[in-house]
Amino acid sequence: MNNEEVDQRPERNKWNLILGILFIGYGSYRLYQNSQSPDTETFSYVLAIGFVLFGIYDLYKYFGTR
């Protein structure tokens, strides 16, 4: 691998990594908390699953682009 190949790789956005980890952590925490509560609304589950999926998407953007 020469210097020209290294220079052509796009830089990875570290915010995608940080936010991906945070969204997955928070979404997982909310899913666990909602599963322990007997009277939880459906919208809370949808929102928590949305956080997890968005976190996975952010991690995909970070690791998937090269």
HELIX and SHEET records of a PDB file:
HELIX    1   1 ASN A    3  GLN A    8  1                                   6    
HELIX    2   2 LYS A   14  GLN A   36  1                                  23    
HELIX    3   3 THR A   42  GLY A   64  1                                  23    
END                                                                             
